Amino acid sequence: MDWAEREYGARLRVTTGVMPVVQDSSALAALVQVVVAQAPPVLAALGVAVPALGSLVLGLAMAAFRLDAASAFGLAGLDESFQAELWGRDPAAEERRRRGAAEVTVAAQFLRLVR
């Protein structure tokens, strides 16, 4: 989040819990500008990585080569990993995470090839 603010001027609000927070329109506009400026191959990679990560910021950090696929996916799943340790593992959730990790890895490989 700090990186997105430094890099793109997108100061995003954070919260705890499950309720979303309304983001400042200037932060969203800054992120829109970043996405619109991307080349089509990068947009294609983001189209795979962002849903798998559940985070535009992590996807952009990966596209900017600030994070590798494993680091981005690890950060994206911090809460899920914590909950699994606390309450136990769910085979369906673990399979979903394996598929997501594979998608992020492929997106990262594609980004390396097109850059």
Secondary structure, DSSP 8 states (H G I E B T S, - for coil): -HHHHHHH-------SSS------HHHHHHHHHHHHTS-HHHHHHHHHHHHHHT-HHHHHHHHTTSS-HHHHHHHHTHHHHHHHHHH---HHHHHHHHHHHHHHHHHHHHHHHH-
